[in-house]
């Protein structure tokens, strides 16, 4: 399976007339946040594949609607919500044989929307545990992919408070052992900067702009 991961920057390779030919083998789309809805709508409508997403700390125009429980296009909010997708923040979902959970938002730095302290993120993380335990019992594993906006503490993050990672993500990876943690938020301006890092059983991937995960025969 090939998974298209996007975040933070509109990529001209994606936002082009050749997207369907270039990414014809994509089966799933993950958005790690801070991208406009019309860009995600273009990707979904062109590739005609399911998308799972979380919000970051920017591009929050429609955050309130999804936070209130809207995850699909609703005619009464058609001016606010323009693409069909699954908002997986604090949720556990099953799609195409994959178990996907999400934790959006960034470290708190100016009291803006969708910003949290490490303790607040830990509390949000508790909402995932019933679904994770269900999967462990009935599917033999907790989950395959944790989709976040921020990175884990000490992995791909920066020194400033805004771009500092969450320490609780490290605990989550050690305990629940996702195959992948896909995050955004950390912009890459140099091709030599680290994009993927192994942490115990988890491959941590920075989805900035775009990144392709190829699971081969499966996860």
N, C-alpha and C positions, 0 to 999 in steps of 0.2 A: 504493500500500500504506500502511495505517495501522498504526503500531507503538505499543503501550502500554508506556511506560517507568515503572518504579516503584522507589522506594528509601526507606529510613530511617524513614518515617512511614506508619502505617495511615491511609489516606484514606477518610473516610466516604462520599465519592462513589463509590469503588470497592467498599468493603465494605458493599454495600447490595443490597436485593432488585431494584433497577432496573438493576444493572450490565449485564445481558444486553441490555436495550433501549438503554441509554445508549451502550454500546460495541459494538454489534452489527457494526460494520464493521471491528473490529480483526482483524488477521490474524496478528500475532506479539506476544509479550510479552517484555520484557527487564527483569530485576531486577538493580539495581546494588548490592544488599546491604543488610544490617542490617534485614531483615524476617523475621517468624516464618514457619515453614513452613505453619502452618494458614491464614495469610492468602494465601500464594502458592497453596496448594492450592485455596482458594475461588475465586481468580481463574481458575486453569487449568481446574478442573472446571466452572465456570459458563460461561466463554467457549469452552471446548473448542478452545483454540488452543495451539500449541507455545510453551514458555517456555525461555529461555536465561538463566542466572544466574551471578553470582559472589558470594562471601561478602565481607562487610566486616570490621570489627574488633569487632563485637558480633553477637549472635544466632548463636553458633558451636556450638550444642549438637550439630549433626550434621555439623560441618565435617570431623571425622576420617574419617567414612564416605565422604564424597565425595572427600576428598583421597586416600583409599586406592583410589579407582577406581570407586566406586558412583555412577552417574549416573541410574539408574532405580530405581523401587521394587523392593525385594528382600524376599521374604517373611521371611527370617531377620533382617531389620532393620526390620520393619514398625513397631515402636514408636519407632524413631529417625527414620526417613525416611518422610514422609507425603505427598509429592507427586511426580509424575512430571515430570522436567525434565532439561535438558542443562546440566551444570556445565561451563562453558567456560573456567575458569581455566587459563591456559597452553595452551589448545587453539584450533584453528582449525576451524570448522564451516561447513557449507553447508546452508541451509534457505530454501525459498521464493524461490530465486534470489538470496539474499543470502549474502555471506561474512562471518561473525561470528567475532571472536576475543575472548578475555577475559584480564584481569589483575586479580584481586581483591586485597584487603588494603589497609592504610593505611601511612603512614609510621610507623616504629618510634618509640614514645614511652614505653612502660613494660614492654617485653619480653613482652607478651602474644602470644597466638596471632594468626597472619595479619598480622603487622606486619614491615616490611622497611625497610632503609636504601635509599637510591637505588641503590647498587651492587648490592644483593641483588635489587632489582626489575629491574635491567638483566640480571642473570644469568637470571632467570625469563623475561624477554622473549626470550632466545635460543631458548627452546623453540618459539616461534611461527614462527621464520624459515623452517624447511623447508616448512611448510604455506603460508606466504605466497608463497614462491618458486614452489611448485607452482601456486598460483592465478594468479600473474603469467604463467606460461608457458601454462597450459591454459585460463584464463578471462579473460585479458587485463588483470587487475588484482590487486593484492595482497589487498585486503579492502575491505568497505563500512563495517563498524561495529566499533569497538573498545569493548568493554564493560569498564569499570573500576569500582572503588569510590571510590578517591581521585581527585582532580582533577589536572590537570597543574600544574606549578610556575608560579605567577603568573597562573593563570586560575581564577577562582572560589575559590581557596584562602584560608586565613587565616594569621595571623602565628604562632599557637601551633604547636608541633611536631606535635601530633596531627593537625591539619587542614592542615598544609603539603602542597603537591602534589609530585609526582615530576617532576624535571627531565628524566628519560629519556623521559617521555611526549611531550615537545616534540620530541625527536629522532625518535621513532617517527612522529609525525604528519608531519614534514618529509620523511622517507624513504619511508614506505609509503602516505601520502596517503589515509587512510580518509575516507569522506564524512562520517561522524559519529564522535565520541568521546562516549559516554554514561557519565556518572559519577554517584555519589551522595555521601554523606559530609558534604557542606556543607549545613547546614540553612538554609532561607530563612524568615525571620520577617517580612520586609517585602516587599510586592508590588513595590516599586521596585528591589529588589536584582536584579543581572544574573543571568539564567538561561541565556542562550545567548551564545556568543562565537565569532567566526570566527578561526581560526588557520591561515594559509596556505589549503590546500584543505579543511580540516576544520572542521565545525561542532561546537563543544564544547557539550554540553547537560547541565545539572544536572537529574537525574531526581527530585530530592527530592519526596516525596509522589507526584505522578504528572505525566507529560508525554506528549503525543501527538506522534509524528513522522509527518508525512504526506509520503511520498516522491513523491506524484503518480503519474505514469506508471511510475516506477521509479527506481532509483538509477543 
